[in-house]
Amino acid sequence: MGKGRQLCQAALLVLLFLLLFPKALSDLPLPSDYLTDHGGRLVALPPIVQKIWATTEKGTFLVYALEPDSIIGWNRGLSPELEFAIQPQYRDLPTVGTWDETYQTMQAGTVLEQKPDLILHYAPADSANVALADEIQEILGIPALLLDSSVKALPDVLRLVGQLLGREVRGQALAAFVENQLAQFESFQRLQAGYAPIPVHIISSYEPGHFDELLELAGMIEMPQWNSQPPLPDFVLIMPHSVFDPYGDIERDGHRRIYQIPSFPCTWLEPGSIFSLLGLEWLHSIAYPSYGNDLPATYKAFMEVFFQLNITPELLEWTLRRSGISY
């Protein structure tokens, strides 16, 4: 009887607590081994994160920049340019495939053999990728974080992944580098607030709208098509390898400002990629005579900071060939 009375009293105390303090439990911090990702998903984290599989190449290079030892492999075979940019000891890592909204080349056996502690799905934080992150986590049985791949979210992502890998100082340093670059772009664009966006046409395999985030940060807008009659775009930007030698036809339409998008070690105009910082710097350099930054110096600093790679004068000339930059 006494034991039953004690249980009743305990239950009454709990009920009274809930009635008097209805928000108390919701305000408690989550356990340290749980994290809410950018899709609003509550993910149980392993005690230690040493190895990560990033589902996309963009995510892999982000993780590589923070801690090369933590990547389990490459999403696709390395091109000669990528091999050159990667430190030799990481070039022979296995090809483990990609899993995003477009491609599913992931080799589950190869991924699981490498025993990653965590999966990083670095992609737009929309409903489709929330569902995809859930699917990836369920099929592989490994915690999967969805992290926002927008350029503006990049500093927070670098800090978070750096913290997960025990590389807080490097994460903070890379995030500060990115924040400084974004602040310079935003400061310059405030001076352009009274002007209409610069119209550009991009020749690539992507649908119109793919580059909108980067173009907006550069004060530009995409002209999906033109029929060789005015108004013409101010610039034509060509993604390397997207078409075979298109310059002649465009020049016959009366256009002269035709630039090839730099692409070493990856294309600089890819939304969600850390290399998009270089793309933004390049767009400002070709479009605004008053923009004061030195693109070659920024490029050298970026590759040294993120990839520990020294850009030689010869590599600089090769990278910026046909990019519209004089140096």
C-alpha positions in Angstrom: 0.0 0.0 0.0 2.8 2.4 1.0 4.6 1.7 -2.3 1.4 2.4 -4.3 0.8 5.6 -2.5 4.4 6.8 -3.2 3.9 6.0 -7.0 0.6 8.0 -7.0 2.3 10.9 -5.3 5.2 10.8 -7.8 2.7 10.8 -10.7 0.8 13.7 -9.2 4.0 15.7 -8.8 5.0 15.0 -12.4 1.5 16.1 -13.6 1.6 19.2 -11.4 5.1 20.0 -12.9 3.8 19.7 -16.4 0.7 21.9 -15.7 2.7 24.6 -13.9 5.7 24.6 -16.3 4.4 23.5 -19.7 7.4 24.9 -21.6 10.1 23.6 -19.3 10.7 20.4 -21.1 10.7 21.9 -24.6 13.2 24.5 -23.5 15.7 21.8 -22.3 18.8 21.5 -24.5 19.0 18.5 -26.8 21.5 15.8 -25.8 24.9 16.5 -27.1 24.8 13.5 -29.5 21.8 14.9 -31.4 21.9 17.6 -34.1 19.1 19.4 -36.0 20.3 19.7 -39.6 19.4 22.4 -42.1 16.4 20.4 -43.2 14.9 20.4 -39.7 15.8 16.7 -39.2 16.9 15.5 -35.8 20.0 13.3 -36.4 21.7 11.1 -33.9 25.5 11.7 -34.2 28.1 9.1 -33.5 30.4 9.9 -30.5 33.4 10.5 -32.8 33.4 11.5 -36.4 36.6 10.5 -38.2 35.3 9.4 -41.6 32.7 11.1 -43.8 31.0 10.1 -47.1 29.8 13.2 -48.9 27.0 12.3 -51.3 28.2 14.9 -53.8 31.5 16.1 -55.2 30.8 19.6 -53.8 30.4 18.1 -50.4 33.6 16.0 -50.7 35.7 19.0 -51.6 34.3 20.9 -48.7 35.2 18.1 -46.3 38.6 17.7 -48.0 39.4 21.4 -47.4 38.7 20.9 -43.7 40.4 17.5 -43.1 41.6 15.4 -46.1 42.1 12.3 -43.9 38.3 12.2 -43.2 37.1 11.6 -46.8 36.5 7.9 -47.7 36.8 8.4 -51.5 35.8 10.3 -54.6 32.4 10.6 -56.1 33.8 10.1 -59.6 37.2 9.5 -61.2 39.6 12.4 -60.8 40.3 14.4 -63.8 43.9 15.4 -64.5 43.2 18.9 -63.2 41.8 17.5 -60.0 44.6 15.0 -59.6 47.0 17.9 -59.9 45.2 19.9 -57.2 44.9 17.0 -54.7 47.7 15.9 -52.4 49.3 12.7 -53.8 48.4 10.5 -50.8 44.7 11.0 -51.5 44.6 10.4 -55.3 44.1 6.7 -55.1 41.1 6.7 -52.8 38.3 4.5 -54.1 35.5 5.9 -56.3 32.3 5.6 -54.2 29.8 7.4 -56.3 27.2 10.1 -56.0 23.7 10.3 -54.7 21.7 13.4 -55.3 18.5 14.4 -57.1 20.1 13.8 -60.5 22.5 11.0 -60.1 22.6 7.7 -58.1 25.9 6.1 -58.9 26.6 5.3 -55.2 28.2 1.9 -54.7 26.7 0.8 -51.4 29.2 -2.0 -50.8 32.2 0.3 -51.4 30.8 3.0 -49.2 30.1 0.5 -46.3 33.5 -1.1 -46.7 35.1 2.3 -45.9 33.0 2.4 -42.6 32.1 6.1 -42.6 30.9 7.5 -39.3 28.7 10.1 -40.9 27.1 10.9 -44.3 27.0 14.5 -45.4 24.3 15.4 -48.0 25.5 18.9 -49.0 22.6 20.1 -51.2 19.7 22.7 -51.2 17.8 22.4 -48.0 14.4 21.8 -49.7 11.8 19.1 -49.2 13.2 16.9 -51.9 16.6 16.7 -50.3 15.0 16.2 -46.8 13.3 13.1 -48.2 16.5 12.1 -50.0 18.6 12.4 -46.8 16.0 10.3 -44.9 16.2 7.6 -47.7 20.0 7.6 -47.7 20.1 7.2 -43.9 17.6 4.4 -43.9 19.2 2.4 -46.7 22.8 2.7 -45.5 22.1 2.7 -41.8 24.5 5.6 -41.2 23.5 9.0 -39.8 23.0 11.5 -42.7 23.1 15.2 -42.2 21.5 17.6 -44.8 23.5 20.8 -44.9 22.5 23.8 -47.0 24.7 24.3 -50.0 23.8 27.9 -50.7 26.8 30.3 -50.8 25.5 32.4 -47.9 25.3 29.3 -45.7 28.9 28.3 -46.4 30.5 29.9 -43.3 28.1 28.1 -41.0 28.6 24.8 -42.8 32.4 25.1 -42.5 32.2 25.8 -38.8 29.8 23.0 -38.2 31.7 20.3 -40.1 35.0 21.6 -38.6 33.5 21.1 -35.2 32.2 17.6 -36.0 35.7 16.6 -37.2 37.5 18.2 -34.3 39.0 20.8 -36.6 37.3 23.8 -35.0 40.2 26.2 -35.6 40.5 25.4 -39.3 36.7 25.6 -39.7 36.7 29.0 -38.1 39.6 30.2 -40.3 38.0 29.0 -43.6 34.6 30.5 -42.5 36.3 33.8 -41.8 37.9 33.7 -45.3 34.5 33.1 -46.9 32.8 35.8 -44.8 35.4 38.3 -45.8 34.9 37.6 -49.5 31.1 37.7 -49.2 31.3 41.0 -47.3 33.4 42.5 -50.0 30.9 41.5 -52.7 27.9 42.8 -50.7 29.7 46.1 -49.9 30.5 46.6 -53.6 27.0 45.7 -54.7 25.5 48.3 -52.4 27.3 50.9 -54.5 25.5 49.5 -57.6 22.1 49.6 -56.0 20.8 52.3 -58.4 21.7 50.3 -61.5 19.8 47.6 -63.3 21.2 44.1 -63.2 23.7 43.3 -65.9 22.2 40.9 -68.5 24.4 37.8 -69.3 23.8 34.7 -71.4 25.4 31.5 -70.1 26.1 28.6 -72.5 26.0 25.4 -70.5 24.1 22.1 -70.1 22.0 23.6 -67.3 18.5 24.9 -67.4 17.9 28.6 -67.0 17.8 29.6 -63.3 20.7 27.2 -62.3 23.1 30.1 -61.7 20.6 32.6 -60.2 22.1 32.7 -56.7 25.6 33.6 -58.0 24.3 36.0 -60.6 22.3 37.9 -58.0 25.3 38.2 -55.7 27.2 39.7 -58.7 24.4 42.1 -59.7 23.6 40.2 -62.9 20.6 38.5 -64.5 20.5 35.6 -67.0 19.1 36.1 -70.5 18.1 32.5 -71.3 17.9 33.1 -75.1 18.3 35.7 -77.7 17.7 35.5 -81.4 20.7 37.5 -82.6 18.7 40.7 -82.5 19.0 43.5 -80.0 18.9 43.6 -77.1 22.0 41.5 -76.7 23.4 40.4 -73.3 26.3 42.4 -72.0 28.4 39.2 -71.6 28.3 35.7 -72.9 29.8 33.2 -70.5 30.7 29.7 -71.8 31.0 26.7 -69.6 34.1 24.7 -70.7 33.3 21.5 -72.6 29.6 22.3 -72.8 29.6 23.0 -76.6 32.2 22.6 -79.4 33.9 25.9 -80.2 30.8 28.2 -80.1 32.8 31.5 -80.4 32.4 31.9 -84.2 28.6 31.8 -84.3 28.3 34.2 -81.3 30.8 36.6 -82.8 28.9 36.6 -86.1 25.8 37.7 -84.1 27.8 40.9 -83.3 28.9 40.0 -79.8 32.4 40.6 -78.6 32.5 40.1 -74.8 32.6 36.3 -74.8 34.4 34.7 -71.9 35.1 31.2 -70.9 34.4 30.4 -67.3 37.6 29.3 -65.5 37.6 25.7 -64.5 40.7 24.8 -62.6 40.5 22.5 -60.7 36.7 22.6 -61.0 34.4 25.1 -62.7 34.2 28.4 -60.9 30.5 29.0 -61.6 28.9 26.0 -59.9 26.3 26.9 -57.2 26.9 25.2 -53.9 30.6 24.6 -54.6 33.4 26.3 -52.5 34.8 27.3 -55.9 31.8 29.6 -56.5 33.7 32.1 -54.4 36.2 32.3 -57.2 33.4 32.5 -59.7 31.9 35.5 -57.9 35.3 37.2 -57.8 35.7 36.5 -61.5 32.3 37.9 -62.4 33.0 41.1 -60.5 36.4 41.4 -62.2 35.1 41.1 -65.8 31.9 43.2 -65.3 33.0 46.2 -63.1 35.9 48.4 -64.1 35.8 50.0 -60.6 36.0 46.7 -58.8 39.4 46.9 -57.0 40.2 43.4 -56.1 43.1 41.5 -57.7 41.6 38.2 -59.1 45.0 36.4 -59.6 46.0 37.2 -56.0 42.6 36.1 -54.7 42.9 32.9 -56.7 46.3 32.1 -55.3 45.2 32.8 -51.8 42.1 30.6 -52.1 44.0 27.6 -53.5 46.7 28.0 -50.8 44.1 28.3 -48.0 41.7 25.6 -49.1 44.0 23.2 -50.9 47.5 23.9 -49.8 48.4 24.4 -53.5 50.9 26.9 -54.8 49.6 28.5 -58.1 52.6 29.1 -60.4 52.6 31.8 -63.1 52.2 29.1 -65.7 49.2 27.6 -64.0 47.7 31.0 -63.5 48.0 31.8 -67.2 46.5 28.5 -68.2 43.6 28.9 -65.8 42.6 32.4 -66.8 43.1 31.9 -70.6 40.1 33.3 -72.5 38.5 34.4 -69.2 38.6 38.1 -70.0 41.1 38.9 -67.2 44.3 40.9 -67.9 47.1 40.4 -65.4 
